[in-house]
Amino acid sequence: MKPIVTEETVETITKTVRGAKRYVLQRFSNHKVLDPGYFRKAGSGYEERDLLRLKSIADPWVQECTVR
């Protein structure tokens, strides 16, 4: 979810769980959230190419990274 999850965030998380069997990146759904207006302003979603970029950052640190 932009701008909360950045490339740096993914790198920090995957370094923290270094060697984990599986790490999954998935699209954020802004349905049924407390403040839908926040997500309209902030831009809530990543395109497929963005998720694949995040995957490439995570790949070296975990055994398997999946995008769904």
QUIBELMO-V613821 format. One record per helix or strand. SS is the DSSP state (2 for helix, 1 for strand). FROM is the first residue (numbers start at 1). LEN is the number of residues. Records with the same first field share a line. If there is no record, write none. Layout:
BEGIN
SS->FROM-LEN ; FROM-LEN
END
This chain:
BEGIN
2->7-10 ; 36-7 ; 48-12
1->23-3 ; 65-3
END
